[in-house]
């Protein structure tokens, strides 16, 4: 995911929306149903927004 996120932190919800849309489209191409993703995270947008606003480093939880 990090290769798709700008290096500078952004509070732009449009960037998070774009990433969420791209992630869901890629998942669909790979045969992952939206329902499967929704079982793991409440909101793909929220995950992407956190990613674009928190670029302090570190790995995934």
ZIDA-V397256 format. One record per residue. N is the residue number from 0. SS is DSSP state (~ for helix, > for strand, _ for the rest). BURIAL is b if it has 9 or more other ideal C-beta (glycine too) atoms within 8 Angstrom, else e. D_LAST is the distance of its C-alpha to the last C-alpha in Angstrom with 2 decimals. Layout:
n;ss;burial;d_last
N;SS;BURIAL;D_LAST
N;SS;BURIAL;D_LAST
This chain:
n;ss;burial;d_last
0;_;e;13.66
1;~;e;14.24
2;~;e;17.81
3;~;e;18.54
4;_;b;17.54
5;_;e;20.21
6;_;e;19.92
7;_;e;21.15
8;_;e;19.21
9;_;e;20.91
10;_;e;21.58
11;_;e;23.24
12;~;e;22.38
13;~;e;24.29
14;~;b;21.82
15;~;b;18.97
16;~;b;21.48
17;~;e;22.46
18;~;b;18.98
19;~;b;18.41
20;~;e;21.88
21;~;b;21.40
22;~;b;18.20
23;~;b;20.12
24;~;e;23.21
25;~;e;21.58
26;~;b;20.07
27;~;b;23.61
28;~;e;25.17
29;_;e;23.04
30;_;e;24.21
31;_;e;21.14
32;_;e;22.54
33;~;e;21.24
34;~;e;21.35
35;~;e;18.76
36;~;b;16.28
37;~;e;17.38
38;~;e;16.65
39;~;e;12.89
40;_;e;12.70
41;_;e;15.54
42;_;e;16.07
43;~;b;15.31
44;~;b;17.13
45;~;b;14.95
46;~;b;11.76
47;~;b;14.02
48;~;b;15.66
49;~;e;12.64
50;~;b;12.00
51;~;b;15.72
52;~;b;16.15
53;_;e;13.40
54;_;b;14.13
55;_;e;13.81
56;_;e;11.84
57;_;e;8.83
58;_;e;6.46
59;_;e;3.77
60;_;e;0.00
